[in-house]
Amino acid sequence: MSGRVALDVAVQRKCVATVATINHMERILRLTATITPDSELGGYVARAVDVEVASQGETIEEAVANLREALELYFEDEELPVDTPDEPGFVTSVDVRLSA
């Protein structure tokens, strides 16, 4: 085996070991999010209710994907919450009667 091939194999093994370590340490955090139409710009705004993080997208799927990415970046610098509920929170609409 040439020196270059041996080096490539060693680098690949190290990368695989690193990925395995990262995956072993991975934790899934379930957060509640709201998705609302953006009346000014169009598209949708996705907001995490549990933390002050929001994002937007042209479609609901894009807004949620962008929110997920924003949350992953947010938690790189923030401490993870100690306790999080197993079930997501419930988000609903509330009608408020206003005087004319």
N, C-alpha and C positions, 0 to 999 in steps of 0.2 A: 504494500500500500504506500503510495507516495506521501510525502509530508503534507502536501496541500489537502489531500483527501482525508488524512487522519485529523488534521486541524478542523476541517469542515464537520466531521463526525463529532468531534469533541464539542464544538460550538453548538451543534444541534442538540446534543445531550444536555448541555447546560441550559439552553433555552427551554427545552421540555421540562427540566426540573424546576426552573423558575416559574413557568406557567402552572405547573402542578401545585407549587407552593402558593401562588396567588389564588388559584381556584380553591384551595383548601381553606384559605382565610376569607373567602367571599361570604357575604351575608346579604340576604334579601331583606329589604326594608319596605314594608307596605305603607303607603301614604294615601291620604284622601286628596283628590284633585277635583276642581270644577272646570268645566269647559263651557265657555260662553261665546256667542258670536261677537266679533269686533265690528260694531256699527260704523266706526270711523274709517278704518283701513280695510275692512273686509276680512274674511278668514275667521279664525278662532283664536281665543286666548285661553290657555290652560294655566291654572294656578294651583299650587300645592297649598292646601289649607293648613297643614301642620307647621310649615316653615314659610318664610317670605320669599318664595321663588315662583317666578312666572315665565312663560314663554308663549310663542304664538306660531301659527302655521296656516297655510291656505286651506287645509282640510283638518278634520278632527284628528285623524291618524297622525298627520304631520305635527300638529300642535302637541299631542301627547308624546310623540317621539322626541320632539325638541325639549319638552319639559323634563323627560327622563334624562336626557343628556345634561341639561342645566342642573338637575338635582345631583347627578353623579359628580359634576364639577364642584357644586356647593359643598358636598360632604367630603371632598378631598381636604378641605381646610377647616371643617367644623367637626365637633365631636358628635358621634352618633347618639341618638336618644337611647337611654337605657331600656325603657319599656315601651313597646309599641303594641297596639292591639292586633290580634290575629285576624280580626274581621275589619274591613274598611269602614270608615264612618259613613253616615247617610247624609246626602245633600238633597235639599228640596227647595221648592219655590215657596215664598210666603206672600200672600196678597195683603196689602195694607190699605185700609180705607182712609182717604184724605178728604178734608173738607174743601169745598169749592171756593 
